[in-house]
Amino acid sequence: MTGLTKLMLIAAVVAPMGGFAAHANDGDFLTSLEGSWAGKGTVKVRTNASPVNVNCTFKTDATDTSLSLDGKCRGLVVVSRAISADLTANGTSYKGTYTGAGTGVAGLNGQRSGDAINLGIRWAKEVNGDRSARMTVEKVGSNGLRLTTVDEDPETGARVVTSQIDLARL
C-alpha cells in the first residue's frame, strides 16, 4: 500500500463521530463536537508497517442526532486525502458511512460509552487480511478529540493500533 492509502486509513478513525440518542445528554455531547479541529498523529497502512506522521484539519457540523465531518489529512509532505463521514442515531445505535480510506464507502456502527464512541468498521474491500476493524472517538477535555483505529494483525492475531490522531479545537 502507498502513503496515500495510509492517509486514507486515518480518515476511518474520524468516521465514528455521529448522532446520539442513547442518553439524555447525548444531544449536548454530540453538539459539543461541532466546530473546526486540527491535530497530528500517526498512521500505519498495514499492521506490520512503520507509522507515518500526519497533520489533519476537520470541520464538523452537528445536530442533536447527527454529525457530518469533512476534512483533510496530510503526510509525507506532499500527499493529502479528503475525508468525510456522516452518522446518525437510531435509538442507542450509531450507523453511518465513511469515505476516504481508499477501499470504497465503509459502513460504521456502534455505541457511545462515557466520552467515547466505539464503532465497528466494515470496509468495502479487505484491509489487513479482512474487512473489519474497530475505531474509537474519544472526547478529551472540553477542547480535544482522540481518534484511534485498531486492527488485527493477520499473521499474529495481535491487536495493533493502526492510527491515532489527537485533535484540538481551533
C-alpha positions as CSV (number, residue, x, y, z in Angstrom):
1,M,0.0,0.0,0.0
2,T,1.1,3.5,-0.6
3,G,1.5,6.5,1.6
4,L,-1.8,7.8,0.2
5,T,-3.5,4.7,1.4
6,K,-2.1,5.3,4.9
7,L,-3.7,8.7,4.9
8,M,-7.0,7.1,3.9
9,L,-6.9,4.9,6.9
10,I,-6.6,7.9,9.1
11,A,-10.0,9.0,7.9
12,A,-11.5,5.9,9.1
13,V,-10.7,6.9,12.6
14,V,-12.7,10.1,12.3
15,A,-15.8,8.5,10.9
16,P,-17.4,7.4,14.1
17,M,-18.4,10.9,15.2
18,G,-22.1,10.6,15.0
19,G,-25.6,11.1,16.3
20,F,-26.7,10.1,19.8
21,A,-30.0,9.1,21.2
22,A,-29.0,6.7,23.9
23,H,-28.6,9.1,26.9
24,A,-30.4,12.1,28.0
25,N,-27.3,14.3,27.4
26,D,-26.3,12.7,24.1
27,G,-27.5,15.8,22.1
28,D,-25.3,18.0,24.3
29,F,-22.4,15.6,23.8
30,L,-22.8,15.5,20.0
31,T,-23.2,19.3,19.6
32,S,-20.0,19.7,21.7
33,L,-18.1,18.1,18.8
34,E,-19.2,20.8,16.3
35,G,-16.5,23.2,15.1
36,S,-13.1,23.3,13.5
37,W,-10.3,20.9,14.6
38,A,-6.7,20.4,13.8
39,G,-4.0,17.9,15.1
40,K,-1.3,15.4,14.5
41,G,-0.9,11.7,14.7
42,T,0.4,8.6,13.1
43,V,-1.0,6.1,10.6
44,K,0.1,2.6,9.5
45,V,-1.1,1.2,6.2
46,R,-0.6,-2.4,7.4
47,T,-0.3,-3.7,10.9
48,N,3.4,-4.5,10.4
49,A,4.3,-1.2,8.6
50,S,6.2,1.7,10.1
51,P,4.0,4.6,11.2
52,V,3.7,7.7,9.1
53,N,3.3,11.1,10.7
54,V,0.2,13.1,9.6
55,N,-1.3,16.5,10.1
56,C,-5.1,16.8,9.9
57,T,-7.8,19.5,9.8
58,F,-11.6,18.9,10.1
59,K,-14.8,20.9,10.2
60,T,-17.8,19.3,11.8
61,D,-21.5,20.2,11.7
62,A,-23.7,18.7,14.4
63,T,-27.3,18.4,15.5
64,D,-28.8,16.6,18.4
65,T,-29.0,13.4,16.3
66,S,-26.3,13.6,13.6
67,L,-22.8,14.7,12.8
68,S,-21.1,15.5,9.5
69,L,-17.4,15.7,9.2
70,D,-15.3,17.0,6.4
71,G,-11.5,17.2,6.5
72,K,-8.1,16.6,5.1
73,C,-5.0,14.8,6.4
74,R,-1.5,15.3,5.0
75,G,1.5,13.1,5.3
76,L,4.8,12.6,3.6
77,V,4.9,16.4,2.9
78,V,3.0,16.3,-0.4
79,V,0.3,13.7,0.0
80,S,-3.2,14.7,1.2
81,R,-6.5,12.9,1.4
82,A,-10.1,14.3,1.6
83,I,-12.2,12.7,4.3
84,S,-15.9,12.7,5.1
85,A,-18.2,10.9,7.4
86,D,-21.9,11.0,8.2
87,L,-23.5,9.3,11.2
88,T,-27.0,9.3,12.7
89,A,-28.5,7.8,15.8
90,N,-31.3,5.3,15.9
91,G,-32.2,4.6,19.5
92,T,-28.9,3.5,21.1
93,S,-27.2,2.5,17.9
94,Y,-25.0,4.6,15.7
95,K,-24.8,3.9,12.0
96,G,-23.3,5.7,9.1
97,T,-20.7,5.8,6.3
98,Y,-17.2,6.9,5.9
99,T,-15.4,7.9,2.7
100,G,-11.7,8.4,2.3
101,A,-9.9,5.2,3.2
102,G,-9.5,4.2,-0.5
103,T,-11.5,0.9,-0.2
104,G,-14.8,2.5,-1.1
105,V,-17.6,3.5,1.2
106,A,-17.1,1.9,4.6
107,G,-20.0,1.1,7.0
108,L,-19.9,2.1,10.6
109,N,-21.9,1.0,13.6
110,G,-21.6,1.1,17.4
111,Q,-22.5,2.8,20.7
112,R,-21.3,5.5,23.0
113,S,-19.7,4.7,26.3
114,G,-18.9,7.7,28.5
115,D,-16.8,10.2,26.5
116,A,-16.0,7.6,23.8
117,I,-17.9,6.4,20.7
118,N,-16.9,2.8,19.9
119,L,-17.6,1.6,16.4
120,G,-17.0,-1.4,14.2
121,I,-15.8,-0.7,10.7
122,R,-16.9,-2.7,7.7
123,W,-14.5,-1.9,4.9
124,A,-15.7,-2.2,1.3
125,K,-12.6,-4.3,0.5
126,E,-10.1,-6.2,2.5
127,V,-7.6,-4.3,4.8
128,N,-5.0,-6.3,6.7
129,G,-6.5,-9.6,5.6
130,D,-10.2,-9.0,6.4
131,R,-12.9,-6.4,6.1
132,S,-13.3,-5.4,9.8
133,A,-11.6,-3.1,12.3
134,R,-12.5,-1.1,15.4
135,M,-12.4,2.7,15.9
136,T,-12.8,4.9,18.9
137,V,-13.6,8.6,19.0
138,E,-12.8,9.9,22.5
139,K,-13.6,13.4,23.7
140,V,-10.6,14.6,25.7
141,G,-11.4,17.5,28.0
142,S,-13.6,20.3,26.6
143,N,-11.4,21.0,23.5
144,G,-9.8,17.8,22.4
145,L,-10.6,14.6,20.4
146,R,-8.6,11.4,20.2
147,L,-9.3,9.3,17.1
148,T,-8.0,5.7,17.2
149,T,-8.2,2.8,14.8
150,V,-7.3,-0.8,15.9
151,D,-7.0,-3.8,13.6
152,E,-5.9,-7.4,13.9
153,D,-2.5,-8.5,12.5
154,P,-3.3,-11.3,10.1
155,E,-0.1,-13.2,10.9
156,T,-0.1,-12.9,14.7
157,G,-3.7,-12.2,15.7
158,A,-2.4,-9.3,17.9
159,R,-4.5,-6.1,18.0
160,V,-2.5,-3.3,16.6
161,V,-3.2,0.5,16.7
162,T,-3.1,1.4,13.0
163,S,-3.9,5.1,13.5
164,Q,-4.1,7.6,16.4
165,I,-4.7,11.3,15.9
166,D,-5.1,13.9,18.6
167,L,-7.1,16.9,17.6
168,A,-7.7,20.3,19.3
169,R,-10.5,22.8,18.7
170,L,-9.4,25.8,16.7
